[in-house]
Amino acid sequence: MHCELCIVKKGGYVLLIKKGYKEITIIFSIIFILSFCMGSTKAYGEDMFKDVNKRHWAHDYIQDMVNLGLMDGYSDGTFRPNDKVNTADVLVYVTRLMNISQDEVKDMRKKYDTFISKIDLTEERKDGLAIALSKGLVTEKFVENSLFEKGSLRYATKIELSVYLVRAMGMEEEAKKKAAIFFYKDAEIIPVEARPYVKFLIDKGILNEKGDGEGLFNP
């Protein structure tokens, strides 16, 4: 089957086979990682988005994430599957996995109100940021230095998503004990400090140790 980015199940793993693209957009990295963590089920019925029909290779994964309340679409009825995702929105998606109550979120917002009020973000993004700060996914220094780039929210990377997810799972200390050995052709460009997180997700079956169809991790 010809496709620009195909999902192939083989030997208990889900392989990403690329055709025509040199990198996987972060939105699909999020969908795959969250789908592995939550478990994906077959979705039926009418198409949820105008730009993701049942023939789209990621249709069921996307619909699962929306049904679980972990991701959402746009007001014009699109999902925009090929869009890149900024770091603030990645934090929103990951912190939704943590199932924090509204009362807890209010307390977190109050705790970091002085700091967060200085940042030009939507209320939803401020909530996600407050949770991320409270749970140690990011630090104030990171927010000050790395949330924005040239005045705009910076696009997230696959490495960041991996780190945030392990921290959200509360498994950072266990992950740091991992001896990080990879088979990716581009393993040398995975930051040393991030390697234990990637190895942890590989060991849990969330990331594929073989990478994409070209043997790359694409950090």
C-alpha positions in Angstrom: 0.0 0.0 0.0 1.4 3.4 -1.0 1.3 6.1 1.6 3.3 9.0 2.8 3.7 7.6 6.3 2.5 4.1 7.0 1.9 2.2 10.2 2.9 -1.5 10.1 2.4 -3.9 12.9 5.1 -6.6 13.1 6.2 -8.8 15.9 4.4 -6.9 18.6 5.9 -3.6 17.5 4.4 -0.7 15.5 6.9 0.4 12.8 6.8 3.8 11.2 7.5 3.5 7.5 8.3 6.8 5.9 7.8 7.6 2.2 8.5 11.1 1.0 9.0 12.8 4.3 12.3 13.3 6.0 10.8 13.6 9.5 7.7 12.7 11.4 5.7 15.7 12.7 5.5 15.9 16.4 1.7 15.6 16.3 2.1 12.0 15.2 4.7 11.3 17.8 2.2 12.4 20.4 -0.6 10.3 18.9 1.6 7.2 18.8 3.0 7.6 22.3 -0.3 8.4 23.9 -2.0 5.6 22.0 0.5 3.1 23.3 0.1 4.3 26.9 -3.7 4.4 26.9 -4.3 1.5 24.5 -5.9 2.0 21.1 -9.3 0.6 20.2 -11.1 0.4 16.8 -13.3 3.4 16.1 -16.4 3.3 14.0 -19.1 5.8 12.8 -18.8 9.0 10.9 -15.6 10.8 10.4 -14.8 13.1 13.3 -12.7 15.6 11.2 -13.0 16.8 7.6 -9.4 16.2 6.9 -9.0 12.8 8.5 -11.2 10.1 6.9 -11.4 6.4 7.5 -8.7 5.8 4.9 -6.2 7.9 6.8 -3.6 5.5 8.3 -3.9 7.3 11.7 -7.7 7.6 11.8 -8.4 5.3 14.7 -5.5 6.6 16.8 -6.6 10.2 16.3 -10.2 9.4 17.1 -9.2 7.5 20.3 -7.2 10.5 21.5 -10.1 12.8 21.0 -12.6 10.5 22.6 -10.4 10.2 25.6 -10.2 14.0 25.9 -6.4 14.0 25.4 -6.4 15.9 22.1 -8.9 18.0 20.2 -9.5 19.6 16.8 -10.2 23.1 15.5 -13.5 25.0 15.3 -13.6 24.6 11.5 -13.9 20.8 11.9 -10.3 20.0 11.0 -7.6 18.2 12.9 -4.7 19.4 10.7 -2.7 16.1 11.1 0.5 17.4 9.4 0.8 20.5 11.6 3.7 20.9 13.9 2.9 21.3 17.6 4.4 23.9 19.9 5.9 23.1 23.3 3.0 24.7 25.3 0.5 22.5 23.5 2.6 19.3 24.0 2.6 20.1 27.8 -1.2 20.4 27.6 -1.6 17.0 25.9 0.8 15.2 28.3 -0.6 16.7 31.4 -4.1 15.6 30.4 -2.8 12.1 30.9 -2.3 12.9 34.6 -6.0 13.3 35.2 -5.6 16.3 37.6 -8.8 17.6 39.1 -10.0 21.1 38.5 -9.5 22.0 42.2 -5.9 20.8 42.0 -5.3 22.9 38.8 -6.7 26.0 40.5 -4.3 25.5 43.4 -1.4 25.0 41.0 -2.4 28.1 39.0 -2.5 30.1 42.3 0.9 28.8 43.3 2.5 29.9 40.0 0.2 32.8 39.3 2.9 35.5 39.6 5.2 33.7 37.2 2.6 32.5 34.7 0.7 35.8 34.5 3.7 37.4 32.8 3.5 34.9 29.9 1.2 35.5 26.9 -0.7 32.2 26.8 -4.3 31.0 26.6 -5.9 29.9 29.8 -5.7 26.3 28.7 -2.0 26.5 28.1 -1.5 28.3 31.4 -3.3 25.4 33.1 -1.0 22.9 31.4 2.0 24.9 32.2 1.0 25.2 35.9 0.6 21.4 36.1 3.9 20.8 34.3 5.7 23.1 36.7 4.0 21.6 39.8 4.8 18.0 38.7 8.4 18.7 37.6 7.9 18.2 33.9 9.6 21.6 33.3 11.2 24.3 35.3 10.7 28.1 35.5 14.2 28.5 33.9 13.1 26.3 31.0 10.0 28.3 30.5 11.9 31.6 30.5 14.6 30.4 28.2 13.0 27.8 25.9 9.3 28.1 25.7 9.5 30.8 23.1 11.8 31.3 20.1 12.0 34.7 18.3 8.8 35.8 20.0 6.7 32.8 19.1 6.0 29.5 20.9 8.8 27.1 19.9 8.0 23.8 18.2 8.4 20.8 20.4 10.7 17.8 19.5 10.4 14.1 19.9 13.1 14.2 22.6 11.1 16.6 24.7 8.0 14.6 24.4 9.9 11.5 25.5 11.2 13.3 28.6 7.8 14.8 29.5 6.1 11.5 29.2 8.5 9.7 31.5 8.2 12.5 34.1 4.5 12.5 33.8 4.5 8.7 34.5 6.6 9.4 37.7 9.3 7.1 36.4 12.2 9.5 36.0 14.4 8.0 38.7 13.9 4.5 37.3 14.6 5.8 33.8 17.9 7.3 34.9 19.2 3.9 35.9 18.9 2.7 32.4 22.1 1.9 30.4 21.3 3.6 27.1 22.4 1.5 24.2 20.6 2.1 20.9 20.5 0.6 17.4 19.4 3.8 15.7 21.6 5.0 12.8 21.4 8.5 14.3 21.9 7.5 17.9 24.8 9.8 18.3 22.6 12.9 17.9 20.3 11.9 20.8 21.4 14.2 23.6 23.3 12.3 26.3 21.0 13.6 29.1 17.9 12.4 27.2 19.1 8.9 26.4 17.9 7.2 29.6 14.3 8.5 28.9 14.3 7.2 25.4 15.7 3.8 26.6 13.0 3.6 29.2 10.3 4.1 26.7 11.8 1.5 24.4 12.0 -1.0 27.2 8.3 -0.4 28.0 7.4 -1.0 24.3 6.3 2.6 23.8 9.0 3.5 21.3 10.4 1.2 18.7 14.0 0.2 19.2 14.4 -0.1 15.4 13.2 3.4 14.7 11.5 4.3 11.4 11.7 2.5 8.1 15.2 3.9 7.6 16.5 2.9 11.1 16.4 6.5 12.4 15.1 7.9 15.6 14.8 11.5 14.3 15.2 13.2 17.7 
